[in-house]
Structure formats: structure tokens, C-alpha cells
Amino acid sequence: MKFKKYITLVFSLSSLVLLTACGDDSSSASNSGEESSALNIDKMTLREKVGQMFFVRPEALDTSIHWEAYADLPDFKLQQVNKTMTAVNKDYPIGGMILYAHNIVDEKQLAAFIKEIRRLNGSPLLAIDEEGGRVARIANNENFDVPKYESMEAIAKSGDPNEAYKAAFTIGSYVKEYGFDIDFAPVADVNTNPDNVIIGPRAFSDDPETAADFVVSYLNGLDSAKVIGTLKHFPGHGDVKTDTHFGYASTEKTWDEMLKCEMIPFKAGIKAGAQMIMTAHISAPKVSGEDVPATLSSVILQDKLRGELGFDGVIVTDAMDMGAITTQFSNTEAAIKAIQAGVDIVLCSREFVKVFDAVVEAVEKGKIKESRIDESVKRILELKDFKTK
């Protein structure tokens, strides 16, 4: 399948960027889905509801393999749904699945894999990290003939936010064509620390206003392609030096300081109608009052993101198998704390089956209120309602 044809189409549609608003569709979808989502929740068992809150790697459902195998061995690749995955999934439904580069071979394999995933218990959404630039699971695969981009920083240097719209529409078009519902993009971080090895050119700019303009345009481009975008990584990963994939990272900024910098792109994205926001595993003790990752902080997620910024969409964690989480917490403890903090979707938890059972038990024992689960499931089902429109 060729996607060069989208380039011409993108340029013809780019004039619509100032008229495009993600909030228009998401608002009507949210309203129309509210009643059906409530009805669905009433009919769901606790396990079915908990399952909606897990987005997993394919490997998480294959219990014949210890999680360390796919977490630490680069040669391990799972590229089709096998019998073990199907059997496990009967008792462990999932809300979504994310595919990484090692899960994707070529167009034929990807089409077959996604078709199999669609049959899994839980009606899973399909997600991918396809930012453009160095994080692009499809574009950086030589077996796919799709446009490639140097970086989001390079796009922003054009000075024209419409370039971000065109890039996102192109990316969204092929992502949608291949069968994905969600793109974990755009990066809404402000790249203020030149020593930041994990964000860098993935961010649009070191200027918050510039970043905000390009983030909104990118989000609108995905929306025009009918792909759900995700602002990341809240409350901002651009000012830290350490890579949270490997361990602890923190910022000493106060909330007032963040409002003048990190929050500007997030506020703009929320105003534009962003439906998903991904958390960062950085600690912000001068904001939360405790030295824990933002993913596990109710102050950051509930008081700041939902309360002060007014975000009412889906909050998804960054991958829970990253070092900033696993070096400080057990897999079960981290998932439970994230849900208690206000997370809707737990992404890529290690020991999925064990963690799933622990969350169910936590609800049954009153450690997590079932109403807390229902709040998240309602948002997730509304997101699925939107996807079908």
C-alpha cells in the first residue's frame, strides 16, 4: 500500500487548519456516548470493567513467557496472536493494545495481526507511538513506504504551525489506514533543558507559546485523519535531565513556574479538545508535596490536571515497565497507586495477569472504590464511542 498520495491531499486540506477544532467532534461524541456508556457499565462485571483500564503489549497476554523476556531481551518478538494469548484473554479482557517496532514486520503481517487483535475479549483499541522523527514505529520500518520526518523540532523551525497539521494529517492517515485508533502523540513538552536526552527534538520548541501553537495544529491534523491524539508527557518532561526509561527523574519547579512554561502547551491542547493525556513518570515534589512520579500523584492528576486545568478526558500512564516506576515500586503497587491517583488507563504493566488480579482484589476489599473504576471506564467507553463515529 502506498501513501505518497496523501501528500497532495494534505496540501489541499491544509487551508482548513484554522477552521479545524478537535473539540467540535469530541464534544458531540462525548454527549452522544454518555447514555450508552452508562448502560454498558451497568451490564459489565468487575473484571470486565477493570480490563478496560489496561492497555497492554501483545507479550503481556502470553503467560508462557516471563515478563523479563520481553522487557529485557531485544531479540524477542511477538507478531501474531497465539493460542496462549487467546486463552488468557478469556479471563483477562483488555481495553487496548499497543504495538511496538518489534511487533511490526510489514504491511501483510500488520494487517493480519490487527485483525486478530480486534477479535480479543474487551474490544481493544489499537495504539501506537508514531510521533514522526525518531519515534515512529511504522515510518522507521524500511518495509513501509510512508513519509518520514526529521523531527518535530525541525517542523517548528519552519515557523508555520500549518506544517505540523500537514505532518500529523499524513501520519494520522496511514496510521488509520493500517488499523490504529490512537496515536500517542503529539509531544507537548517544552524542551527547556539542553541536556535532556529523552525529549530533545521530539518536542517542537523550547518556547512554550511556539510549542503550544504547533501542538494544537498537530492535534488538529490527527483529528482530521480520524485518529485520537494524546498530549504527552504531563506535567512536562522537557526540563529534566534523566531518562525515565531507566530510573528516577525529577523537576524542582513549582506549579506557578510550570503555569508559565510547561502548562502552556497542555492548556492549549485541552482547549483544542484533546481527548487523551499521557502522564510522565517524573517527580515534581514542589507541586505534589511528595517525591513520587506524577503518574502516582493525585495532586498532579486530580487537583491540577482535572481540577485546575479542567481536563475531563482520558488519562493514560506512560509505560509502567519503565525504570522510573519499576525501580521504586512493585508492579502491583504501582498500578494500584496510579488508579488511586486518578489514572484511567494503565499502560504496559509488567506481570499483567498478576497486576490485573491485584486490582480486582483491591476493589473487592475496598482499597479502590468501584465508583473510581466506573469513572474511568465511562471515559474509556466514551472514547470507544467516539472512535466508531
C-alpha positions as CSV (number, residue, x, y, z in Angstrom):
1,M,0.0,0.0,0.0
2,K,1.4,3.4,-1.0
3,F,0.8,6.6,1.0
4,K,2.7,9.2,-1.1
5,K,-0.8,10.1,-2.5
6,Y,-1.6,11.6,0.9
7,I,0.9,14.4,0.3
8,T,-1.2,16.1,-2.3
9,L,-4.3,15.6,-0.3
10,V,-2.7,17.1,2.8
11,F,-1.7,20.2,1.0
12,S,-5.2,20.7,-0.4
13,L,-6.7,20.2,3.1
14,S,-4.1,22.3,5.0
15,S,-6.1,25.5,4.4
16,L,-8.7,24.1,6.8
17,V,-6.3,24.1,9.7
18,L,-7.7,27.3,11.2
19,L,-11.2,26.0,10.9
20,T,-10.5,22.6,12.4
21,A,-11.1,22.0,16.1
22,C,-10.8,18.7,17.8
23,G,-13.2,19.9,20.4
24,D,-16.1,20.0,18.0
25,D,-16.3,16.3,17.3
26,S,-15.2,15.2,20.7
27,S,-17.8,17.2,22.5
28,S,-20.7,15.8,20.4
29,A,-19.3,12.3,20.7
30,S,-19.0,12.6,24.4
31,N,-22.6,13.7,24.7
32,S,-24.0,11.1,22.4
33,G,-21.9,8.4,24.1
34,E,-22.8,9.3,27.6
35,E,-26.0,7.3,27.9
36,S,-24.8,4.2,26.0
37,S,-21.6,4.2,28.1
38,A,-23.6,4.3,31.4
39,L,-25.7,1.4,30.2
40,N,-22.7,-0.6,29.2
41,I,-21.2,-0.1,32.7
42,D,-24.3,-1.4,34.3
43,K,-24.0,-4.6,32.4
44,M,-20.3,-5.2,33.0
45,T,-18.7,-7.4,35.6
46,L,-16.0,-6.0,37.8
47,R,-13.4,-8.0,35.8
48,E,-14.7,-6.6,32.5
49,K,-14.5,-3.1,33.9
50,V,-11.0,-3.5,35.3
51,G,-9.9,-4.9,32.0
52,Q,-10.9,-1.8,30.1
53,M,-8.3,0.1,32.2
54,F,-5.4,-1.9,30.9
55,F,-3.6,-1.2,27.6
56,V,-1.0,-4.0,27.1
57,R,1.8,-5.1,24.9
58,P,0.9,-8.3,23.0
59,E,3.5,-10.1,25.1
60,A,1.5,-9.4,28.3
61,L,-1.1,-12.0,27.3
62,D,1.4,-14.7,26.6
63,T,2.0,-16.1,30.1
64,S,4.3,-18.9,28.7
65,I,6.9,-16.2,28.7
66,H,8.2,-14.4,31.8
67,W,7.8,-10.7,31.6
68,E,11.6,-10.3,31.8
69,A,11.9,-12.0,28.4
70,Y,10.1,-9.3,26.5
71,A,11.2,-6.5,28.8
72,D,14.9,-7.2,28.6
73,L,15.6,-9.3,25.5
74,P,15.8,-7.3,22.3
75,D,15.5,-10.4,20.2
76,F,12.1,-11.4,21.5
77,K,9.4,-10.6,19.0
78,L,5.7,-11.4,19.2
79,Q,4.0,-10.7,15.8
80,Q,0.8,-12.7,15.9
81,V,-2.0,-13.7,18.3
82,N,-1.2,-17.2,19.6
83,K,-3.3,-19.8,21.4
84,T,-1.9,-18.8,24.8
85,M,-2.8,-15.2,24.3
86,T,-6.4,-16.1,23.3
87,A,-6.8,-18.4,26.3
88,V,-5.5,-15.9,28.8
89,N,-7.6,-13.1,27.3
90,K,-10.8,-15.0,28.0
91,D,-10.4,-14.3,31.7
92,Y,-8.3,-11.2,31.3
93,P,-10.1,-8.8,29.0
94,I,-8.2,-5.7,27.8
95,G,-9.2,-2.2,26.9
96,G,-6.5,-1.7,24.4
97,M,-3.2,-2.9,22.9
98,I,-0.1,-1.0,21.9
99,L,2.3,-2.3,19.2
100,Y,6.0,-1.5,19.2
101,A,8.5,-1.7,16.4
102,H,9.4,-5.3,17.2
103,N,5.7,-6.3,16.8
104,I,5.6,-5.0,13.2
105,V,7.2,-6.6,10.2
106,D,5.5,-5.4,7.1
107,E,2.0,-4.5,5.7
108,K,0.8,-8.0,5.3
109,Q,1.8,-9.1,8.8
110,L,0.5,-6.0,10.4
111,A,-2.9,-6.3,8.8
112,A,-3.3,-9.9,9.9
113,F,-2.1,-9.1,13.4
114,I,-4.5,-6.2,13.9
115,K,-7.4,-8.3,12.5
116,E,-6.6,-10.9,15.2
117,I,-6.3,-8.3,17.9
118,R,-9.7,-7.0,17.1
119,R,-11.2,-10.3,18.0
120,L,-9.8,-10.3,21.5
121,N,-12.0,-10.0,24.6
122,G,-12.6,-6.4,25.6
123,S,-13.0,-4.8,22.2
124,P,-9.5,-3.4,22.4
125,L,-8.4,-0.1,20.9
126,L,-5.2,-0.2,18.9
127,A,-2.5,2.3,19.8
128,I,1.0,3.2,18.5
129,D,3.8,5.7,19.1
130,E,4.0,7.4,15.7
131,E,5.2,10.9,16.5
132,G,7.3,11.5,13.4
133,G,11.0,11.7,13.7
134,R,13.0,9.2,15.8
135,V,9.8,7.8,17.5
136,A,7.9,6.3,14.5
137,R,7.3,2.6,14.7
138,I,5.9,2.4,11.1
139,A,7.8,5.2,9.3
140,N,11.2,3.9,10.6
141,N,10.5,0.4,9.3
142,E,12.1,0.1,5.8
143,N,9.2,-2.3,4.8
144,F,6.7,0.6,4.8
145,D,6.5,3.2,2.1
146,V,5.3,6.2,4.1
147,P,6.7,9.8,4.6
148,K,9.4,10.3,7.1
149,Y,10.1,13.4,9.1
150,E,13.3,14.6,10.6
151,S,11.8,15.8,13.9
152,M,9.1,17.9,15.4
153,E,11.7,20.5,16.3
154,A,12.6,20.7,12.6
155,I,9.0,21.2,11.6
156,A,8.6,24.0,14.2
157,K,11.7,25.8,12.7
158,S,9.6,26.4,9.6
159,G,7.7,29.0,11.7
160,D,4.4,27.7,10.2
161,P,2.1,25.7,12.5
162,N,0.3,24.5,9.4
163,E,3.4,22.3,8.7
164,A,2.6,20.4,11.9
165,Y,-1.0,20.0,10.8
166,K,0.1,18.6,7.4
167,A,2.6,16.2,9.0
168,A,0.0,15.0,11.6
169,F,-2.6,14.5,8.9
170,T,-0.2,12.5,6.8
171,I,0.8,10.4,9.8
172,G,-2.8,10.0,11.0
173,S,-3.9,8.9,7.5
174,Y,-1.5,6.0,7.3
175,V,-1.9,5.1,11.0
176,K,-5.7,4.9,10.5
177,E,-5.3,3.0,7.2
178,Y,-3.3,0.4,8.9
179,G,-5.9,0.0,11.6
180,F,-4.8,2.0,14.6
181,D,-7.2,4.1,16.6
182,I,-4.8,6.1,18.9
183,D,-1.5,7.8,18.2
184,F,0.4,8.6,21.4
185,A,1.4,12.0,20.0
186,P,2.0,14.9,20.0
187,V,4.8,15.6,22.4
188,A,3.6,18.7,24.3
189,D,6.8,19.0,26.4
190,V,8.7,22.3,26.3
191,N,12.4,21.4,25.6
192,T,14.0,23.8,28.1
193,N,16.8,21.6,29.2
194,P,19.5,21.2,26.6
195,D,20.9,18.1,28.4
196,N,17.5,16.3,28.1
197,V,18.3,13.1,26.3
198,I,14.9,11.6,26.1
199,I,12.8,14.5,24.7
200,G,15.1,16.9,22.8
201,P,14.0,17.3,19.1
202,R,10.8,15.3,19.8
203,A,9.5,18.5,21.3
204,F,8.5,21.3,19.0
205,S,10.3,24.1,20.8
206,D,12.0,25.5,23.9
207,D,9.5,28.3,23.8
208,P,6.1,27.4,25.4
209,E,4.0,29.6,23.1
210,T,5.6,28.2,20.0
211,A,5.2,24.7,21.3
212,A,1.5,25.3,22.0
213,D,0.8,26.6,18.5
214,F,2.4,23.6,16.9
215,V,0.9,21.1,19.4
216,V,-2.6,22.3,18.6
217,S,-2.0,22.1,14.9
218,Y,-0.6,18.6,15.2
219,L,-3.6,17.6,17.3
220,N,-6.0,19.0,14.7
221,G,-4.2,17.1,11.9
222,L,-4.7,13.8,13.7
223,D,-8.3,14.7,14.3
224,S,-8.9,15.4,10.6
225,A,-7.5,11.9,9.9
226,K,-9.9,10.4,12.5
227,V,-7.2,9.3,14.8
228,I,-7.3,10.1,18.6
229,G,-4.3,12.1,19.6
230,T,-2.6,12.2,23.0
231,L,-0.8,15.1,24.7
232,K,2.3,13.9,26.5
233,H,4.1,13.9,29.0
234,F,2.1,15.7,31.7
235,P,3.2,17.7,33.7
236,G,6.1,18.2,31.3
237,H,9.2,16.1,30.6
238,G,11.3,18.8,28.9
239,D,13.1,20.3,31.9
240,V,14.6,17.1,33.3
241,K,17.9,15.5,32.5
242,T,17.4,11.9,33.5
243,D,15.7,9.4,31.2
244,T,12.6,7.9,33.0
245,H,13.0,4.7,30.9
246,F,15.9,3.8,33.2
247,G,15.3,5.5,36.5
248,Y,14.3,8.3,38.7
249,A,13.8,11.8,37.3
250,S,12.6,15.0,38.9
251,T,12.0,18.7,38.5
252,E,12.3,21.3,41.2
253,K,9.8,23.6,39.5
254,T,6.8,25.0,41.4
255,W,3.3,24.9,40.0
256,D,3.4,28.7,39.4
257,E,6.6,28.2,37.4
258,M,5.0,25.4,35.4
259,L,2.0,27.5,34.6
260,K,4.3,30.0,32.9
261,C,6.0,27.3,30.8
262,E,5.1,23.6,30.8
263,M,1.4,24.1,31.2
264,I,1.0,26.5,28.2
265,P,1.0,23.7,25.5
266,F,-1.1,21.4,27.7
267,K,-3.7,24.2,28.3
268,A,-3.8,25.0,24.6
269,G,-4.3,21.3,23.7
270,I,-7.0,20.9,26.3
271,K,-8.8,23.9,24.9
272,A,-8.5,22.5,21.4
273,G,-10.3,19.4,22.6
274,A,-7.6,16.8,23.4
275,Q,-9.2,13.5,24.4
276,M,-6.2,11.9,26.0
277,I,-3.2,13.0,28.0
278,M,-0.3,10.8,28.9
279,T,1.4,11.2,32.3
280,A,5.1,11.5,32.9
281,H,7.0,9.4,35.4
282,I,8.9,12.4,36.6
283,S,8.6,13.5,40.3
284,A,7.6,17.1,41.0
285,P,7.8,17.4,44.8
286,K,7.3,21.2,44.9
287,V,3.9,20.6,43.1
288,S,2.7,17.3,44.6
289,G,4.2,17.7,48.1
290,E,5.8,14.2,47.8
291,D,8.7,12.7,45.9
292,V,6.7,10.2,43.7
293,P,6.2,10.0,40.0
294,A,3.5,12.3,38.6
295,T,1.7,9.2,37.4
296,L,1.1,8.2,41.0
297,S,0.2,11.7,42.3
298,S,-3.5,12.6,42.9
299,V,-2.4,16.2,43.5
300,I,-1.0,16.4,40.0
301,L,-3.6,14.4,38.2
302,Q,-6.8,15.3,40.1
303,D,-6.1,18.7,41.7
304,K,-4.0,20.2,38.9
305,L,-4.9,18.4,35.6
306,R,-8.6,17.8,36.2
307,G,-9.4,20.5,38.8
308,E,-7.3,23.5,37.7
309,L,-6.8,22.8,34.0
310,G,-10.3,21.3,33.5
311,F,-9.3,18.2,31.6
312,D,-12.2,15.7,31.5
313,G,-10.8,13.2,29.0
314,V,-8.8,10.0,29.4
315,I,-5.6,10.0,31.4
316,V,-3.2,7.2,30.3
317,T,0.1,6.4,32.0
318,D,3.4,6.3,30.3
319,A,4.6,2.7,30.0
320,M,4.6,1.2,33.5
321,D,7.5,-1.0,32.7
322,M,9.8,2.0,32.7
323,G,12.6,2.3,35.2
324,A,11.2,5.3,37.0
325,I,8.4,3.1,38.1
326,T,9.9,-0.4,38.4
327,T,13.0,0.7,40.4
328,Q,10.7,2.2,43.1
329,F,7.6,0.2,43.2
330,S,6.3,-3.4,42.7
331,N,4.2,-3.9,39.6
332,T,1.0,-4.4,41.5
333,E,1.7,-1.5,43.9
334,A,2.4,0.9,41.0
335,A,-0.8,0.0,39.2
336,I,-3.0,0.4,42.3
337,K,-1.4,3.7,43.2
338,A,-1.9,5.0,39.7
339,I,-5.6,4.2,39.7
340,Q,-6.0,5.7,43.1
341,A,-4.3,8.8,41.9
342,G,-6.8,9.2,39.0
343,V,-5.4,7.4,36.1
344,D,-7.9,5.9,33.6
345,I,-5.6,3.6,31.6
346,V,-2.6,1.7,32.9
347,L,-0.2,1.2,30.0
348,C,2.2,-1.7,29.7
349,S,2.2,-3.0,33.2
350,R,4.7,-5.9,33.8
351,E,3.2,-9.1,35.2
352,F,-0.2,-8.2,33.7
353,V,-2.2,-11.2,35.0
354,K,-0.9,-10.7,38.5
355,V,-1.5,-7.0,38.4
356,F,-5.0,-7.4,37.0
357,D,-5.9,-9.8,39.8
358,A,-4.4,-7.4,42.4
359,V,-6.5,-4.5,41.1
360,V,-9.7,-6.6,41.2
361,E,-8.9,-7.7,44.8
362,A,-8.2,-4.1,45.8
363,V,-11.7,-3.1,44.6
364,E,-13.3,-6.1,46.3
365,K,-11.5,-5.2,49.6
366,G,-12.4,-1.5,49.4
367,K,-8.9,-0.3,48.8
368,I,-10.1,1.1,45.5
369,K,-13.7,2.2,45.3
370,E,-15.7,0.7,42.5
371,S,-17.1,4.1,41.7
372,R,-13.4,5.1,40.9
373,I,-13.3,2.3,38.4
374,D,-16.6,3.3,36.9
375,E,-15.4,6.9,36.4
376,S,-12.5,5.6,34.3
377,V,-14.5,3.0,32.4
378,K,-17.1,5.6,31.4
379,R,-14.4,7.8,29.9
380,I,-12.9,4.9,28.1
381,L,-16.2,3.7,26.6
382,E,-17.0,7.2,25.5
383,L,-13.6,7.2,23.7
384,K,-14.6,4.0,22.0
385,D,-18.0,5.5,21.1
386,F,-16.1,8.4,19.5
387,K,-13.8,6.0,17.6
388,T,-16.8,4.5,15.8
389,K,-18.2,7.8,14.6
